Amino acid sequence: MFVDSVLASDNASATTCFCVLAGHPLVDKMGLTEGGLLENMAQASVFIGVDDILHAAPKHGMVAAVLTMEIMRRPAQGEEVLTTATVVEQAMGIKKIEASVSVSGEIIASATFKVV
């Protein structure tokens, strides 16, 4: 899991946090891997529109396409990342998501992707 807690959620966006810890499958000696950053953003998008986070059934989906992704730096072990995912378009069961990952207020990664 790439989400430790959900800080906010509404029908348009969700904000989550995740602490990068050694021993996690997508954490290496340099920190959270590139794939881990994308998975963190994708998992944050799952919480968009979840009203009752504690009792909601988990939503399932998959990343259908990564349109853009920029990584300024990878978060190191021990850092907590805040991830915000926002729906920017939705049609025929496909959502276009814009997401950003920050550490201590500094955006370190962003992506635009489609989920189904």
C-alpha positions in Angstrom: 0.0 0.0 0.0 1.2 3.5 -0.9 -1.2 5.4 1.3 -0.9 5.6 5.0 -3.7 8.0 5.6 -6.3 10.1 3.7 -6.2 13.8 4.7 -9.0 15.0 2.5 -11.4 13.7 -0.1 -14.3 15.0 -2.2 -15.9 14.3 -5.6 -13.1 16.2 -7.4 -9.9 15.4 -5.5 -8.1 13.5 -2.7 -5.0 14.2 -0.6 -3.1 11.4 1.1 0.1 10.9 3.0 2.7 8.1 2.8 5.9 7.6 4.8 8.7 6.2 2.8 10.2 3.3 4.8 13.0 0.8 4.2 11.8 -2.6 3.4 8.9 -1.5 1.3 8.9 -3.3 -2.1 9.4 -0.1 -4.2 11.8 1.6 -1.8 15.5 1.2 -2.5 18.6 2.8 -0.8 17.9 6.0 -2.7 14.3 6.2 -1.6 10.9 5.6 -3.3 11.4 4.4 -6.8 9.9 6.0 -9.9 7.4 3.2 -10.1 6.6 3.8 -6.5 5.9 7.5 -7.1 3.5 6.6 -9.9 1.8 3.9 -7.8 1.4 6.4 -4.9 -0.3 8.9 -7.2 -2.6 6.2 -8.7 -3.5 4.9 -5.2 -4.3 8.5 -4.1 -6.7 8.8 -7.0 -8.7 5.8 -5.7 -9.8 7.9 -2.7 -11.5 10.6 -4.9 -15.2 10.7 -4.0 -14.9 8.5 -1.0 -17.2 9.9 1.7 -16.7 7.4 4.5 -13.1 6.4 4.2 -13.2 4.0 7.3 -16.1 2.0 6.0 -16.0 2.3 2.2 -15.3 -0.8 0.2 -12.0 -0.5 -1.6 -12.3 0.7 -5.2 -10.4 -1.1 -7.9 -9.0 0.2 -11.2 -5.9 0.5 -13.2 -3.8 3.1 -14.9 -4.7 2.9 -18.6 -2.2 5.5 -19.8 0.5 7.8 -18.4 0.3 11.0 -20.4 3.0 13.0 -18.6 5.3 12.4 -15.6 8.0 14.6 -14.2 10.2 13.7 -11.3 12.3 16.5 -9.8 13.7 14.2 -7.1 12.8 10.9 -5.4 11.7 11.1 -1.7 14.3 9.6 0.6 13.7 6.9 3.2 12.0 8.5 6.3 10.4 11.3 4.3 6.6 11.7 4.4 5.0 12.6 1.0 1.7 14.4 0.5 -0.1 13.4 -2.7 -3.0 15.3 -4.2 -4.9 13.7 -7.1 -7.6 15.7 -9.0 -10.0 14.6 -11.7 -9.7 17.0 -14.7 -11.9 15.1 -17.2 -14.3 12.1 -17.0 -16.0 10.3 -19.9 -17.3 6.8 -20.4 -15.8 5.4 -17.2 -12.4 6.8 -17.9 -11.0 9.5 -15.6 -8.1 11.8 -16.5 -6.2 12.6 -13.3 -3.6 15.2 -12.5 -1.5 14.4 -9.4 1.4 15.9 -7.5 3.6 14.7 -4.8 5.3 17.0 -2.3 7.7 16.8 0.6 7.7 19.7 3.2 5.7 21.9 0.7 8.1 21.3 -2.2 6.6 19.5 -5.2 8.9 16.7 -6.1 6.9 14.8 -8.8 3.8 15.3 -10.9 1.9 13.2 -13.5 -1.2 13.2 -15.7 -2.7 9.8 -16.3 -5.9 8.0 -17.2 -7.6 5.4 -15.0 -10.4 3.0 -15.6 
